[in-house]
Amino acid sequence: MSIEVTVPAVGESITSGVLSVWHKKDGDSVAEGEVLFTLETDKVSTEVNAPESGVLKTQAAEGDEVKIGQVVALIEPGVSGQAPAAPSKSAKKEAAPATPPPLPPVAVERPAPPPLPAAPPKSAGANDARTTRKKLSPLRRKIASQLVSAQHNAAILTTFNECDMSVVMNLRKAMQDDFVKRNGVKLGFMSFFIKAVVDALKSAPAINSRMDGEELVENHFYDIGVAVGTERGLIVPVVRDCDTKSFAGIESDLAGFAGKARAGKIGLDDLQGGVFTISNGGVYGSLLSTPILNPPQSGILGMHKIQERPIAENGQVVIRPMMYLALSYDHRVVDGKEAVTFLVRVKDCMENPARMLLGT
């Protein structure tokens, strides 16, 4: 009896996805538990395993949009790929037809082939190698929809500042070896920024809130999303309880998300529930940008490239490694004073990291 392979449920709000890759082809033998195909949705990528062993009979093609619960293949009991047994010599002799006598040669006059018609000129709209058209992935469609929705449904305003990264860079350099030996992960800049954001959210709690219809929802927890670029698009895994985690705990979570992202293993639970987002365009060389909100959050911090610049310090011009910071916020929820207070606090924490430890 055939076993149906269906598209599994991967989240309450997800009703369909794209069957992006068949890891086994039609007619292949599969073993129970082997990965059959990858399902891409607007939030996560999921590998679906074979429920039984047998021969795979696919009923959907790569790139098809499929519904949750849809049958995309059957597994027939048995083993494929076995070559049929070779016939015996006696059978070959019995089956071999008698060879007819050769016919006398016949001279045939071969006519010259007609000339090929000239190729028609290409029209301006012809499909040629200069363009490629492909369907957007569910994740890319979701990203596009969310970005447009954020622009239409929130009063987005951006305020800017800059911070001197000297102290953090020197501290990171001095402590890196001991940090790695003790914790097994590297000390990066992101853990400093996450801790600075938590501190700043406590100083400007309006940013840790969101609109819900005609109500304002105030959050009293600090789950911070970190935007990560992947081959499939931008995802925002969430580091939980950042107010109680150590630098090592935050770096460990970030390293875990990076590994999951490379392997396509980010789960739906990893992406839900953040109260604020940090986006680091600096890793791509961005010097300044205006980040777009990640709905329904009311704030997002943009980090940028660290660049040595001349600044005035105690009446002298000095060269310092500087980073521009950008805070985009929902002006319906957050006033300008609160936004500036938040960003100045982030700057102070990054330039004087002891503030985050001493609470000053």
Buried (B, 14 or more C-beta within 10 A) or exposed (E): EBBEBBBEEBBEEBEBBBBBBBBBEEEBBBEEEBBBBBBBBBBBBBBBBBBBBBBBBBBBEEEEEBEBEBEBBBBBEEEBEEEEEEEEEEEEEEEEEEEEEEEEEEEEEEEEEEEEEEEEEEEEEEEEEEEEEEEEBBBBBBBEEBBEEBEEBBEBBBBEBBBBBEBBEEBBEEEEEEBEEEBEBEBBBBBBBBBBBBBBBBBBEBBBBBBEEEEEBEBEEBBBBBBBBBEBBBBBBBBBBBBEBEBBBBBBBBBBBBEBBEEBBBBBEBBBEBBBBBBBBBEEEBEBBBBBBBBBBBBBBBBBBBBEBEEEEEEEEEEBBBBBBBBBBBBEBBEEEBBBBBBBBBBBBBBBBEBBEEEE
